[in-house]
Amino acid sequence: MRSATITRKTAETDITVTLGLDGTGAYDNATGVGFFDHMLDQLARHSLIDMTVRATGDLHIDDHHTVEDVGIALGQALASALGDKRGIRRYGACLLPMDDAQVRAALDLSGRPYLVWNVDFPTAKIGTFDTELVREFFQALASHGGITLHVDRLHGINSHHIAEAAFKAVARALREAVEPDPRRADAVPSTKGAL
């Protein structure tokens, strides 16, 4: 089974992430940041990647370090679980509607981290959660997972819906990209022979 556990401890956070790429989307996430836990649950459920996240952080300052460091640990766990990426589809994309919001995500598990982020939020907060942290999470995930990731908000007037559509769209794209390719089960999906 393609799986990994990553532990990350700093002066600001203490995080353990466990991923199983061939799962059913089971999740058990507890970061101390309620809205973020809800988004991680969506990421797991819609990618079919089993995910357990335990995080404690300096939430008395704000949510930034916890959200960013979970992104770092998740990216590292994803890269570790993928190994040499032999037999995967590599690319994934999704155009996801959620009520007023529509978000497009496209990604390449290339090993070359790059984020293109065209997502604006009409409000600075979703409850007590800073909307700018959505980008911070995906920047950390892409950087440490070796993912070329493009996310675009096409429509949306509700910040909660926009954020949730972004997480779900990336989840569906990840589901596609990490799946085994039955036509090339033993091949690394690159003319270079390595990713």
N, C-alpha and C positions, 0 to 999 in steps of 0.2 A: 504494500500500500504506500502511495506517495504521501508522506506526512512529515511534519517537522514540529519541534518545540524550540522556541527561542525565549531566553530570559535576558532582559535588559535592566540593569540597575545603574542609576546615576544619583547624584545628590538631589535631583528633582523628582524622579519617578522610580518605581519598582514594578516591572511589567513581565508577565509570562503569557506567551501566545502559543497555542497548539492548533495546527491546521491539518486537516485530512482532505486532500484534493478529490478523492473518489468517494465522497460521502453523499449524504442526502440533504445537506443544508441544516443539520442540527447545530444549535448554538447555545452558548452559556457565557454571556458577556457581562462583566461587572467592572466598570471603570470609575464609578463615582460620579459620572456625568450622564444624567438620565437620557437626554436627547441623543447623545453620542452612542450610548448603548443601543438605543432604538435603531440608529443608522447601521451599526455593526451587525445587529440582528438581520436587517434587510440584506446587507452584503452577503452574509452567510446563506440565508434562505434562498436567495435568488441566484447565487452562483453554484449552489449545491456543494459548497465547500464547508465541511464541518469545522466549527470554530469555537474555541474557548479562549477568552481573554480575561485576565485578572490584572488589574492595574490600581496602584495607589500612587497618588501624586500630590504636588503642592497646590491643591485646589483652593487653599486659603489665599493664594496669589491670584490665580485664574485657571482656566481650563487648558490654556495653550500648551504647556509642557506635556500634559497627559495625552492630549489628542495627537500632537506631533509625534511623541515617542511611541504611542501605539501604532501609528502609521509606519514608523521606522521598523518596529519589531514585526509587524505583519508583512511588510515587504521582505524582510530578511527570511521569515518563515516560508513565504511563498517561493522565494528563490531557492532555498534549501530543499523544499519538497519537490520542486521541479527537476532538480539535479541537472543533468546535461540536456534536458528538454527533448530527449529522443522520443519520437512517436507522437508529439503533441500537434495540435492544429496551429498553434502559435498566434494566429490573428483572431480577433473577435470584435464584433460591433453590435450596437443595439440602439434603436430609436424608441425611446420609452415615453409614453404618455401617462400623466397622473393628473386627472382633473384639468385644471387650467395650465399645468406645466407640461412641457415636452422637452426632453433632454436627449442629446445624441452623445454616445460614447463609442470611441474606436480605440483599440489598443493592439500593441505588438509586443510580445514577450521576447524582445530582441536582445536583451542585455544592455541596451543603450538607453539609459533613463532620459526621458524628456517629457515635460508636461506642457500642453497647450490648454489653457483654461479660459474659456469665454462664458463664464457664468456670473451674472450679476444678481444680487439679491435686493429686493425693494426695501428691506428692513435690515438694521444692523444686528438685531437679535431675533432668535426663535426661542421664546420664553427667556431663559437666562443665558442661552448659548449664543456665543458670538458667531455670526454667519461667516466671517472671514476665516474661521477655523476649518471650514469644509475644504477650502483650497489647501490649507496647511496640511491636512490629513492626506489628501491625494498627492501633494508634492512629495511628502515623506514616503508614501507607498510606492510611487513611481521611482523615486531616486534609489531606494533600497531594495526594490524588487526587480530593478533593471527593466522597467516598463516604459515604452513610448506610449503615452496616454493623451488622447484628445477628448475634451469634454466641452460641449457647447449647449447653452440654454437657447432653445429656439423660441419658446413661449413661456410665460409664467408670471403670475401676479402675487402668488402666495409663497412666502419664503420657505415654509415647512414643505410644501409640495415640491418646490424646486430642488431643495436639498435631498429629499427622499427620492425624487426621480433621478438625481445624479448618482446616488448610491446604488439604486436598483439597475440603472443603465450600465454602470461599470460592472456590477455583479453579473449581469447577463452576458456582457462581453467577455468577462473572465471565464465564465462557465464554458463558453464556446472555445476560447483560446487554450485552456488547460486540458480539454478533452482529448483522449487518444484518437489519432487519425487511423481508421482501420485500413486505409490504403497505403499508409507509410509507417507502420507500427515500429519498425526498427531504424528509422532514419531521423537524423536531426534535420528539422525543416529549414535548411539554409544551403545555398550553393557553396558556402564557405566550409561546410561540414561541422561547424561549431557555432553556438550562440552564447 
